[in-house]
Amino acid sequence: MKIIITKNAQEMGKEGAKIFAEQIRSKPDSVLGLATGSTPIPCYQELARMHKEENLDFSKITTFNLDEYIGISESDANSYHYFMNNELFQHINVDLKNIHIPDGNAEDIDLFAKQYDEWIQFAGGIDIQLLGIGENGHIGFNEPAEELMTGTGRVQLAQSTINANARFFDIDEEVPKEAITMGMKTIMDAKKIVIMASGVKKHDVVKRLAGKEFLSTKMPVSLLFLHSDCTLIVDEAAYNG
Ligand code: GLP
């Protein structure tokens, strides 16, 4: 795993955007794996700027998002659908029919999840996947556990994740307890992975990753040590604590 340390979150986003822009320029019909959360926002801002000022062209791009809450409507301001439109899609020239985000309201979540992996394969696989990290080491919504899912599927959120998400909801009862997420194999199958972390809250997990290589299902992000083209971009606050 290659590690890049940047001054702050803004610079972290720019480094990530640079890698994405290279990919898009060298293969204009790339398949992008995208993430939500506060971490990717500076990267999306930089990609939007590159589109506006440097003609970075997304017209042939296909996207697949990592995850979505179950039981939340697309128009809900806390849905990942809403987030992606707001933070990225409305600022670039991506063709909306090439966008895929797991449907947390699908009638049959298990069937939808299976199809989602098939759609990714049909699109030729993910060329580059963007990831954030949960404070507990989760990626997507693959929470620390004895066993991890391979393909896309339904997961129960860890209590620590529910607590971390509570700040976005008015009342605790509204905080989703389940999600649909790409599984570990879906993520690992991406040809290239860019994972980002910023801020002191991510220091514990970044410190472990920057130490010696290890594998633990109790820290799903550690499985990325098995990937041959993975870049971790962190800001100084996440790296130094
Ligand atoms: C959620 C998302 C993850 C994200 C994580 C961290 O759990 N499912 O994909 O990496 O939050 O969020 P943040 O970037 O806001 O710290």
Boltz pocket constraint, residues with backbone or C-beta under 6 A from the ligand:
constraints:
  - pocket:
      binder: B
      contacts: [[A, 35], [A, 36], [A, 37], [A, 38], [A, 39], [A, 40], [A, 66], [A, 67], [A, 131], [A, 132], [A, 133], [A, 134], [A, 135], [A, 138], [A, 139], [A, 140], [A, 141], [A, 161]]
      max_distance: 6.0
